[in-house]
Amino acid sequence: MKVHRIFCGLQSSQLDEAQTEILVRDLAMKHFPNGHTIYEAEGRWKGSFVVLDERTLIVEVWEVAGFGQPAIGRFALDYKDGAFQESVVIISTEAEAVAI
């Protein structure tokens, strides 16, 4: 199985933080109706003169053999365009899981 994590920073040039959070949640339900997990995190980077902190939502989706591939790329593109982001990071890793 694969685990995909999509990092969605909530700072936007066109939307406020509440609007971008709603966008993440709405797009996650649209693209991953069979299940996903949303984690809250804080991204950081150094700008020209200050350190910037940014609330970030990480959308996690599992890709399990036999259940089709989740629309990871489509979600990321829709979020990038809808929230006016420069980039959206996707990290995909192989994983083993047991459901009990």
C-alpha positions as CSV (number, residue, x, y, z in Angstrom):
1,M,0.0,0.0,0.0
2,K,1.0,3.6,-0.4
3,V,0.4,6.6,1.9
4,H,0.1,10.0,0.2
5,R,0.4,13.2,2.2
6,I,-0.6,16.5,0.6
7,F,0.6,19.6,2.3
8,C,-1.8,22.6,2.0
9,G,-0.5,25.9,3.4
10,L,-3.4,28.2,4.4
11,Q,-1.8,31.5,3.5
12,S,-3.2,32.8,0.2
13,S,-3.0,36.1,-1.7
14,Q,-6.7,36.0,-2.5
15,L,-8.4,34.1,0.3
16,D,-8.3,34.4,4.1
17,E,-7.2,31.5,6.2
18,A,-10.8,30.3,7.0
19,Q,-11.6,30.2,3.3
20,T,-8.5,28.2,2.4
21,E,-9.3,25.7,5.2
22,I,-12.8,25.3,3.9
23,L,-11.4,24.8,0.4
24,V,-9.0,22.0,1.7
25,R,-11.8,20.2,3.5
26,D,-14.3,20.5,0.6
27,L,-11.8,19.3,-2.0
28,A,-10.7,16.4,0.2
29,M,-14.3,15.2,0.5
30,K,-14.8,15.7,-3.3
31,H,-11.7,13.8,-4.3
32,F,-11.4,11.3,-1.5
33,P,-15.0,10.4,-0.5
34,N,-14.0,6.9,0.6
35,G,-11.8,8.2,3.3
36,H,-9.0,10.6,4.2
37,T,-7.3,12.1,7.3
38,I,-6.6,15.8,7.9
39,Y,-3.8,16.8,10.2
40,E,-3.1,20.3,11.4
41,A,0.6,21.4,11.2
42,E,2.7,24.6,11.1
43,G,5.0,25.3,8.2
44,R,7.9,27.7,8.5
45,W,10.3,29.4,6.2
46,K,12.7,32.3,6.3
47,G,11.5,35.3,4.2
48,S,13.7,38.3,3.3
49,F,13.5,39.9,6.7
50,V,11.5,37.6,9.0
51,V,10.7,34.0,9.8
52,L,7.2,33.1,8.6
53,D,4.9,30.7,10.3
54,E,2.0,29.2,8.3
55,R,-0.9,27.1,9.4
56,T,-0.9,24.0,7.2
57,L,-3.3,21.2,6.7
58,I,-1.9,17.8,5.7
59,V,-4.4,15.6,3.8
60,E,-3.5,11.9,4.1
61,V,-4.9,9.3,1.7
62,W,-4.2,5.6,1.5
63,E,-3.8,3.8,-1.8
64,V,-4.7,0.1,-1.3
65,A,-4.3,-2.5,-4.1
66,G,-7.6,-3.4,-5.7
67,F,-9.3,-0.1,-4.7
68,G,-8.2,2.2,-7.5
69,Q,-5.8,5.1,-7.3
70,P,-6.9,8.1,-5.4
71,A,-7.0,11.4,-7.3
72,I,-3.9,12.9,-5.6
73,G,-2.8,15.0,-8.5
74,R,-6.2,16.4,-9.2
75,F,-6.7,17.4,-5.6
76,A,-3.3,19.1,-5.5
77,L,-4.0,21.0,-8.7
78,D,-7.5,22.1,-7.6
79,Y,-6.1,23.3,-4.3
80,K,-3.1,25.1,-6.0
81,D,-5.4,26.9,-8.4
82,G,-8.3,27.6,-5.9
83,A,-6.0,28.9,-3.1
84,F,-3.6,30.7,-5.4
85,Q,-0.6,28.7,-4.2
86,E,2.9,28.7,-5.7
87,S,3.2,25.0,-5.0
88,V,1.6,22.1,-3.2
89,V,3.8,19.3,-1.9
90,I,2.9,15.6,-2.2
91,I,4.9,13.0,-0.3
92,S,4.1,9.4,-1.2
93,T,5.6,6.4,0.7
94,E,5.3,2.7,0.7
95,A,3.7,1.4,3.9
96,E,2.4,-1.8,5.5
97,A,-0.8,-1.7,7.5
98,V,-3.0,-4.1,9.3
99,A,-6.7,-3.4,9.9
100,I,-8.1,-5.1,13.0
